[in-house]
């Protein structure tokens, strides 16, 4: 009788522990479900960032939905690991910015640069208001005259003193 009660208590405890667990912590789908919960969101993003890109790819639709809902730069930064057409379109949209909010544009430009997305540059809807010179501006100094000093190991100024 006493053994039976220990077995029943053990089974009840195990059942409660397993029901309280949110799923496999190594499964990206577990963390993808937690992205919608505000309390678990940061931990879920951290856990997805620790996973390889191939494994975390399973949570990409939920991560895209989270960014589209919040438009936060840290959510866009979480997407910057994924180099595919879905994220490229999001990064191109994030290039539009205002003076007050340019963090997303910086993150998007960096991610597009890592992707080597040349087509993203051409499809940019915002033309540059600054024209850059075609050749560098001439300098006042002829840096070749400093070359002998740099080769000697000590600067010429120090030798004069």
Secondary structure, 3 states (H helix, E strand, C coil): CHHHHHHHHHHHHHHHHHHHCCCCCCCHHHHHHHCCCCCCHHHHHHHHHHCCHHHHHHHHHHHHHHHHHHCCHHHHHHHCCCCCHHHHHHHHHHCCCCCCCCHHHHHHHHHHHHHCCHHHHHCCCCCCCCCCCCCCCCCCCCHHHHHHHHHHCCCHHHHHC
